[in-house]
Amino acid sequence: MKNKVHAAIKSVIIHDSLFMALCALFIGWSMGGTSCYSFRHERVADIPPKTCGFTLPPIPESITEPSRRADYLAAHYWDHFDFTDTACIRLPHITEQAFVDYADILPYVSAAEVTLSIQRLLRQAEKETSGRMYACFLELCDKYLYDPNSPVRDEEYYLPVVRYVLADRRSGEAEKIRMNYTLEQILKNRRGETAADFGYVLPDGKTGRLHGIRAACTILMFYNPGCHACGQTIAALKASPLITRLHADGTVAILLFYPDEDMAAWKQHLADIPAGWLNGYDPQTRVEKEGIYDLRAIPTLYLLDRDKKVLLKDVNFDKIEMWLEKEFR
């Protein structure tokens, strides 16, 4: 389903005729939970919608360049949504689905316009006097842009949300404290910056450091032995012909790093890791104790360049493979 959504978005940026097809597509994960949880007790029938619906804005025919079309779509995406109609909050097939498709558009939008678009969205939602619409869209932003289980998460997209909340007049002190902490985590090892260095110990007792790895790219994976999701990611890395080739010729190094202290569990699963990979642990658990990396969920994957600058942060395996395929095909 995810690939179909991306294909539709690429097309919709070029062809207006596919707009409604895009709205009809759902990301499988997206509707697994509830939207705007604070309002679940209110039934839709209690407050009938006034104008609740969602219509994508038409892109002027004069705008033909795909990147400019994407920017225009992001800038005007919410133009026809009634932010005053709080009944829309309880209609996930309209409001949440519109947000899901909006999140899928953002990778095709310039960084500057992403920030402006998200700020514009929150400003419109905040104008609704009860505060319910603003709370709903903040939850949607958290669920899709920041939740570690979201397939479309991206901290760079959530950063404007954090900064907006820290500057607003509606959020309370507790929320601002939480957002200040989130801001600190997002700014750690950010894309384009040099990843924090750390040491590791290999199964044979040899030691090394992240910055000492010599390869054009390094896949850094924080993991726990026996973790189901970690096992799936390791299996995907093993099964990828591209990554196997790039690792074999020295282009890509793979460092699996165990940040916890249960060494018995780590040793029990050593056979799960290919011999050519670096599989290290942290004897002082310094990375975790000092919070050098934000490990909200395991596994956490990074892609680093030759100088250990962050190319991708906290992403799914698919995104790493797609980046490498584009760069080294």
MONOR-V329222 format. One line per field, one symbol per residue. ss: DSSP state (h for helix, s for strand, l for the rest). phi: phi as a letter, one per 40 degrees, with the letter a starting at -180 (. if undefined). burial: I if it has 9 or more other C-alpha atoms within 8 Angstrom, else O. A space follows every 50 residues. Layout:
# MONOR-V329222
ss = ???
phi = ???
burial = ???
This chain:
# MONOR-V329222
ss = lhhhhhhhhhhhhhlhhhhhhhhhlllllhhhllllhhhllllhhhllll lllllllllllllllhhhhhhhhhhhlllllllllhhhhhllllhhhhhh hhhhhhhhllhhhhhhhhhhhhhhhhlllllhhhhhhhhhhhhhhhllll llllhhhhhhhhhhhhhlllllhhhhhhhhhhhhhhlllllllsllllss ssllllssshhhllllsssssslllllhhhhhhhhhhhhlhhhhhhhhll lsssssssllllhhhhhhlhhhlllllssssllllhhhhlllllllllls ssssslllssssslllhhhhhhhhhhhhl
phi = .dcccccccdcccbbcccdccccccbcdcdccbbbfdcbccccdccbccc bcabbccccdcccbcdcccccccccbdcdbccccccccdcbccbcccccd cccccdccbcdccdccccccccccccccccgccccccccccccccbdccc cbcaccccdccdccccbcbccccccccccccccdccccfcdgbccccaca bcdcgcbabdcccbacabcbbcabcgcccccccccccccccccdcccccg cbbbbcbcccbcccccccbdccbdccccbbbbcbfcdcccgcbcbcabcb bbbbcdcgcccbbfbcddcccccccccbc
burial = OOOOIIOIIOIIIIOIOIIOOIIOOIIOOIIOOOIIOOOIOOOIOOOOIO OIIIOIIOIOOOOOOOIIIIIIIIIOIIOIIOIOIIIIIIIIOIIIIIII IIIIIIOOIIOOIIIIIIIOIIOIIIIIOOIOIIIIIIIIIIIIIIIOOI OOIIIOIIIIIIIIIIOOOOIOOOOIOOIIOIIOIIOIIIIOOIIOOOII IIIOOOOIIIOOOOIIIIIIIIIIIOIOOIIOIIOIIOOOOOIIOIIOOI IIIIIIIIIIOOOOIIOOIOOOIOOOIIIIIIOOIIIIOOOIIOOOOIII IIIIIIOIIIIIIOIOIOOIIOOIIOOOO
